[in-house]
Amino acid sequence: MTSMMNPKLATKDEWWVTPTPVGHLLVVGDTEWLHFVGLPGSFDETALDPERRGTPDAVDETVQQVDAYFEQQLRNFSLPLQPSGTAFQQQVWFALADIGYGETESYGQLATRIGNPKACRAVGLANGRNPIPLILPCHRVIGSNGSLTGYGGGLELKQWLLEHEASAVAAGAGI
């Protein structure tokens, strides 16, 4: 599990902590864009500015869609995303959204898909810096041998999310 580190809030950003079956998620955004999602155990709510606590449109919509995801009523998030990162990181992060619900892809497959097959390690590093996990589903990226590899929320959470999606696919839920 990663150490606790709160995001820097942009001028118009507000934050909200929402309960989920896997723990509390931190959602940060403004009226237009979602900027950050903190996984359970990765943030310190007491260190966040209480005056910035709120649910502007992008945050509210994220909370609603996260609830639907955990209730197995939503497979594909449809949110206005604005993650902060390099052009390469953003290319990797947005490519994550193309990995199907209940499916997995290796770092090598992801690197090939973005047109840079030798960039497996760079893809892994970008994946590890994804500021909007779950929404941009980095939990669906696995090792080339099918093993679970690093995840900011820990391998237990990664396994839980993959099993959650697999059970919904098996049941035909969230279609």
C-alpha positions in Angstrom: 0.0 0.0 0.0 1.2 3.5 -0.8 2.0 6.0 1.9 -0.5 8.7 2.6 -0.2 11.7 0.4 -3.0 14.2 -0.2 -3.3 15.9 -3.7 -2.6 19.5 -4.2 -5.9 21.1 -4.8 -6.3 23.5 -7.8 -7.9 26.8 -7.3 -11.5 25.7 -7.9 -11.1 22.1 -6.6 -13.2 20.7 -3.8 -13.0 17.3 -2.3 -15.4 14.6 -1.0 -14.8 11.3 0.8 -17.2 8.6 -0.2 -17.7 5.2 1.5 -17.4 2.1 -0.7 -17.3 -1.6 0.0 -13.5 -1.5 -0.1 -13.1 1.6 2.1 -13.3 5.3 1.7 -12.3 7.0 -1.6 -11.2 10.6 -1.9 -12.7 12.4 -4.9 -11.3 15.7 -6.1 -12.5 18.0 -8.8 -14.4 21.1 -9.7 -17.6 21.9 -11.6 -16.1 20.7 -14.9 -13.4 18.1 -14.3 -12.5 15.2 -12.1 -8.8 15.6 -11.2 -8.0 12.9 -8.6 -9.3 9.8 -6.9 -7.5 8.6 -3.7 -7.8 4.9 -2.9 -8.5 3.7 0.6 -5.6 4.2 3.0 -3.8 6.5 0.6 -4.9 9.9 2.0 -5.4 11.7 5.3 -8.8 13.3 5.4 -7.9 15.2 8.6 -5.2 17.1 6.6 -7.6 18.3 3.9 -8.9 21.8 4.1 -12.4 21.5 5.5 -13.5 24.7 3.8 -12.8 22.9 0.4 -15.1 20.0 1.2 -18.0 19.9 -1.3 -19.5 18.2 -4.2 -19.3 20.4 -7.3 -20.7 18.8 -10.5 -17.8 16.6 -11.5 -17.3 15.3 -7.9 -21.0 14.6 -7.5 -21.3 12.7 -10.8 -18.2 10.7 -9.9 -19.6 9.7 -6.5 -22.9 8.6 -8.2 -21.0 6.5 -10.8 -18.7 5.0 -8.2 -21.7 3.9 -6.2 -23.3 2.3 -9.4 -20.0 0.6 -10.2 -19.8 -1.0 -6.7 -23.5 -2.0 -7.0 -22.6 -3.8 -10.3 -24.9 -1.4 -12.2 -22.2 0.4 -14.2 -19.3 -1.0 -16.3 -18.0 2.1 -18.0 -17.5 5.4 -16.3 -18.4 8.4 -18.3 -16.8 11.4 -16.6 -15.0 14.5 -17.6 -11.4 13.7 -16.7 -8.4 16.0 -16.4 -5.5 14.2 -14.8 -2.3 16.1 -14.3 0.7 14.4 -15.9 3.1 14.3 -18.9 1.8 13.7 -22.4 3.1 10.1 -22.2 1.5 9.5 -18.8 -1.8 10.8 -20.1 -1.6 8.6 -23.2 -1.2 5.6 -20.9 -3.9 6.6 -18.5 -6.5 7.3 -21.2 -5.6 4.0 -22.9 -6.5 2.2 -19.6 -10.1 3.2 -20.2 -10.1 0.9 -23.3 -9.4 -2.2 -21.2 -12.8 -3.9 -21.0 -14.7 -4.3 -17.8 -13.8 -7.7 -16.3 -10.8 -8.0 -18.7 -7.1 -7.6 -18.1 -4.1 -6.6 -20.2 -0.4 -6.9 -19.6 2.0 -4.0 -19.4 3.5 -5.2 -22.7 0.1 -5.4 -24.4 -0.7 -1.9 -23.2 2.7 -0.6 -24.5 2.1 -2.2 -27.9 -1.4 -0.8 -28.1 -0.2 2.8 -27.5 2.4 2.2 -30.3 5.5 1.8 -28.1 6.0 -1.9 -27.6 9.4 -1.5 -25.9 8.0 0.9 -23.3 6.7 -1.8 -20.9 8.6 -0.3 -17.9 7.6 3.2 -18.7 4.0 2.1 -19.0 4.3 0.5 -15.6 5.7 3.7 -14.1 2.9 5.8 -15.7 0.3 3.2 -14.5 1.7 3.5 -11.0 1.2 7.3 -11.1 -2.3 7.2 -12.3 -4.1 10.0 -10.3 -7.6 8.7 -11.2 -7.5 4.9 -10.3 -10.7 2.9 -10.6 -12.1 5.4 -13.1 -9.0 4.9 -15.4 -8.8 1.2 -14.5 -5.1 0.6 -13.8 -6.2 -2.4 -11.7 -6.8 -4.3 -15.0 -3.1 -4.2 -15.9 -1.3 -7.4 -14.9 2.1 -9.0 -15.4 2.9 -10.8 -18.7 2.6 -14.2 -17.0 -0.9 -13.3 -15.7 0.2 -12.5 -12.2 -1.0 -9.5 -10.2 1.6 -6.9 -10.0 1.8 -3.6 -8.1 -1.2 -1.5 -7.3 -1.4 1.7 -5.3 -4.2 0.3 -3.2 -2.4 -2.9 -2.6 -2.7 -6.3 -4.3 -5.7 -7.4 -2.1 -7.7 -4.4 -3.4 -6.6 -5.1 -7.0 -7.7 -8.8 -6.6 -11.0 -7.7 -5.0 -11.8 -5.3 -7.9 -11.0 -7.9 -10.6 -13.2 -10.5 -8.8 -15.9 -7.9 -8.4 -15.9 -7.2 -12.1 -15.6 -10.9 -13.0 -18.7 -11.8 -10.9 -20.7 -9.0 -12.5 -19.7 -10.3 -16.0 -20.7 -13.9 -15.0 -24.0 -12.7 -13.7 -24.7 -10.4 -16.7 -25.0 -7.4 -14.3 -24.4 -3.8 -15.2 -25.0 -4.3 -19.0 
